[in-house]
Amino acid sequence: MDNQEIKKEIGKTFPTERKHNVNVYNVQGFTNGFVLQWQGDIGFGEYTIHVDNDGKWHGDSECMDRGEDKSFLKQLFDDILAQIEVE
């Protein structure tokens, strides 16, 4: 099996794109970050994003994302983009 075939097999077991119906209903800002409050067909929760003193971004997803997998955060931002009315 070559690398492409292995990636295909892994993708079947661990999909990189989650397809949950989620909606961001509130955003709360604080000094060095913000909290996205969301709800959807998988429940509800908060996704906290902040910048540390060195300028590095951090996220706490309540275990919805792990490591380099940021697909749930992408879904939340996609929902925000869908709700924005550009003037």
Backbone as CSV, one residue per row, in Angstrom:
resi,resn,N_x,N_y,N_z,CA_x,CA_y,CA_z,C_x,C_y,C_z
1,MET,0.847,-1.175,0.000,0.000,0.000,0.000,0.896,1.244,0.000
2,ASP,0.642,2.183,-0.918,1.439,3.414,-0.924,0.804,4.465,-0.007
3,ASN,1.458,5.619,0.136,0.995,6.669,1.055,-0.396,7.175,0.711
4,GLN,-0.703,7.337,-0.578,-2.025,7.829,-0.980,-3.118,6.849,-0.559
5,GLU,-2.876,5.556,-0.743,-3.848,4.545,-0.354,-4.035,4.521,1.163
6,ILE,-2.959,4.687,1.892,-3.037,4.724,3.358,-3.862,5.918,3.799
7,LYS,-3.620,7.095,3.202,-4.387,8.293,3.553,-5.875,8.102,3.270
8,LYS,-6.204,7.443,2.154,-7.606,7.180,1.829,-8.242,6.287,2.882
9,GLU,-7.539,5.250,3.298,-8.059,4.331,4.307,-8.236,5.027,5.653
10,ILE,-7.263,5.841,6.043,-7.369,6.580,7.296,-8.543,7.544,7.226
11,GLY,-8.724,8.201,6.090,-9.827,9.136,5.905,-11.190,8.497,6.066
12,LYS,-11.308,7.222,5.718,-12.577,6.513,5.901,-12.880,6.330,7.381
13,THR,-11.842,6.078,8.163,-12.008,5.841,9.591,-12.058,7.131,10.395
14,PHE,-11.208,8.094,10.021,-11.102,9.357,10.739,-11.277,10.509,9.757
15,PRO,-12.513,10.840,9.398,-12.708,11.909,8.414,-12.171,13.240,8.923
16,THR,-11.566,14.017,8.025,-11.015,15.314,8.419,-12.094,16.389,8.440
17,GLU,-13.175,16.204,7.720,-14.257,17.183,7.705,-15.451,16.627,8.474
18,ARG,-15.833,17.306,9.504,-17.029,16.923,10.237,-18.212,17.621,9.596
19,LYS,-19.335,16.980,9.585,-20.524,17.545,8.953,-21.652,17.670,9.969
20,HIS,-21.430,18.471,11.002,-22.462,18.688,11.999,-23.173,19.999,11.721
21,ASN,-24.425,20.046,12.074,-25.192,21.267,11.954,-24.946,22.080,13.229
22,VAL,-24.094,23.107,13.135,-23.783,23.941,14.294,-24.075,25.400,13.978
23,ASN,-24.441,26.129,15.020,-24.787,27.533,14.885,-24.126,28.318,16.012
24,VAL,-23.375,29.368,15.660,-22.795,30.261,16.658,-23.870,31.279,17.003
25,TYR,-24.282,31.307,18.268,-25.364,32.207,18.654,-24.902,33.370,19.523
26,ASN,-23.648,33.346,19.962,-23.158,34.452,20.780,-21.630,34.476,20.739
27,VAL,-21.086,35.688,20.759,-19.636,35.873,20.833,-19.366,36.840,21.981
28,GLN,-18.505,36.435,22.891,-18.123,37.290,24.011,-16.637,37.566,23.916
29,GLY,-16.275,38.844,23.903,-14.872,39.213,23.834,-14.306,39.511,25.203
30,PHE,-13.024,39.308,25.354,-12.300,39.716,26.548,-10.957,40.270,26.116
31,THR,-10.131,40.699,27.033,-8.913,41.450,26.740,-8.047,40.825,25.660
32,ASN,-7.791,39.542,25.719,-6.873,38.921,24.757,-7.510,37.787,23.956
33,GLY,-8.836,37.809,23.809,-9.480,36.753,23.047,-10.984,36.866,23.016
34,PHE,-11.627,35.748,22.704,-13.082,35.722,22.637,-13.589,34.293,22.809
35,VAL,-14.892,34.192,23.109,-15.552,32.904,23.288,-16.698,32.823,22.288
36,LEU,-16.723,31.730,21.523,-17.832,31.451,20.621,-18.767,30.476,21.325
37,GLN,-20.004,30.873,21.531,-20.985,29.962,22.104,-21.773,29.367,20.943
38,TRP,-21.876,28.041,20.925,-22.508,27.360,19.803,-23.517,26.330,20.285
39,GLN,-24.405,25.962,19.361,-25.367,24.896,19.614,-25.611,24.172,18.297
40,GLY,-26.059,22.938,18.374,-26.308,22.189,17.152,-26.836,20.804,17.421
41,ASP,-26.838,19.993,16.372,-27.385,18.649,16.484,-26.547,17.730,17.374
42,ILE,-25.346,18.157,17.734,-24.487,17.351,18.609,-24.429,17.894,20.034
43,GLY,-25.217,18.938,20.309,-25.240,19.515,21.651,-24.938,20.991,21.620
44,PHE,-24.211,21.456,22.630,-23.883,22.869,22.743,-22.542,22.997,23.445
45,GLY,-21.944,24.186,23.375,-20.677,24.379,24.057,-20.064,25.722,23.777
46,GLU,-18.828,25.859,24.191,-18.067,27.089,23.996,-16.718,26.749,23.388
47,TYR,-16.271,27.608,22.528,-14.937,27.476,21.930,-14.202,28.758,22.285
48,THR,-13.177,28.662,23.133,-12.432,29.830,23.599,-11.160,29.988,22.791
49,ILE,-10.914,31.195,22.315,-9.726,31.508,21.531,-9.043,32.704,22.195
50,HIS,-7.723,32.590,22.411,-7.010,33.706,23.028,-5.576,33.788,22.501
51,VAL,-4.960,34.922,22.718,-3.574,35.161,22.323,-2.750,35.306,23.593
52,ASP,-1.621,34.564,23.671,-0.779,34.668,24.866,0.156,35.867,24.757
53,ASN,0.983,36.069,25.771,1.885,37.231,25.819,2.928,37.230,24.704
54,ASP,3.193,36.058,24.121,4.159,35.963,23.026,3.500,36.137,21.654
55,GLY,2.200,36.381,21.639,1.481,36.564,20.380,1.024,35.271,19.728
56,LYS,1.109,34.153,20.448,0.688,32.862,19.903,-0.801,32.632,20.180
57,TRP,-1.530,32.203,19.144,-2.958,31.924,19.276,-3.174,30.543,19.883
58,HIS,-4.198,30.431,20.761,-4.550,29.162,21.405,-6.059,28.986,21.339
59,GLY,-6.498,27.742,21.306,-7.920,27.447,21.310,-8.250,26.325,22.266
60,ASP,-9.388,26.449,22.942,-9.912,25.393,23.805,-11.305,25.056,23.279
61,SER,-11.431,23.866,22.737,-12.659,23.482,22.049,-13.528,22.520,22.847
62,GLU,-13.214,22.276,24.094,-13.922,21.267,24.888,-13.866,19.913,24.174
63,CYS,-12.693,19.597,23.622,-12.402,18.316,22.947,-13.108,18.123,21.606
64,MET,-13.622,19.202,20.998,-14.221,19.076,19.667,-13.141,19.027,18.590
65,ASP,-12.026,19.705,18.805,-10.854,19.630,17.934,-9.702,19.082,18.760
66,ARG,-8.728,18.476,18.052,-7.553,17.944,18.756,-6.317,18.181,17.918
67,GLY,-5.248,18.638,18.565,-3.975,18.819,17.870,-4.099,19.746,16.679
68,GLU,-3.696,19.251,15.538,-3.744,20.060,14.318,-5.107,20.015,13.625
69,ASP,-6.015,19.175,14.101,-7.349,19.087,13.515,-8.186,20.258,14.020
70,LYS,-8.464,21.195,13.140,-9.253,22.369,13.500,-10.550,22.417,12.691
71,SER,-11.053,21.256,12.286,-12.219,21.208,11.409,-13.489,21.713,12.101
72,PHE,-13.610,21.508,13.406,-14.800,22.014,14.090,-14.764,23.540,14.156
73,LEU,-13.607,24.110,14.445,-13.468,25.570,14.458,-13.778,26.136,13.077
74,LYS,-13.344,25.457,12.028,-13.646,25.901,10.667,-15.152,25.952,10.459
75,GLN,-15.870,24.947,10.946,-17.328,24.949,10.815,-17.943,26.137,11.550
76,LEU,-17.424,26.456,12.731,-17.956,27.597,13.472,-17.719,28.894,12.708
77,PHE,-16.511,29.057,12.164,-16.220,30.268,11.385,-17.038,30.303,10.096
78,ASP,-17.278,29.161,9.472,-18.136,29.120,8.287,-19.542,29.603,8.633
79,ASP,-20.038,29.210,9.804,-21.365,29.667,10.239,-21.378,31.169,10.476
80,ILE,-20.332,31.678,11.109,-20.241,33.132,11.326,-20.226,33.859,9.994
81,LEU,-19.426,33.385,9.046,-19.364,34.024,7.722,-20.727,34.012,7.034
82,ALA,-21.477,32.935,7.193,-22.802,32.853,6.590,-23.778,33.851,7.211
83,GLN,-23.547,34.208,8.474,-24.458,35.134,9.159,-24.098,36.608,8.932
84,ILE,-22.881,36.895,8.499,-22.424,38.276,8.363,-23.068,38.954,7.163
85,GLU,-23.574,40.162,7.387,-24.069,41.016,6.311,-23.050,42.113,6.102
86,VAL,-22.403,42.109,4.952,-21.391,43.117,4.632,-22.092,44.367,4.125
87,GLU,-21.727,45.499,4.693,-22.351,46.777,4.300,-21.424,47.590,3.445
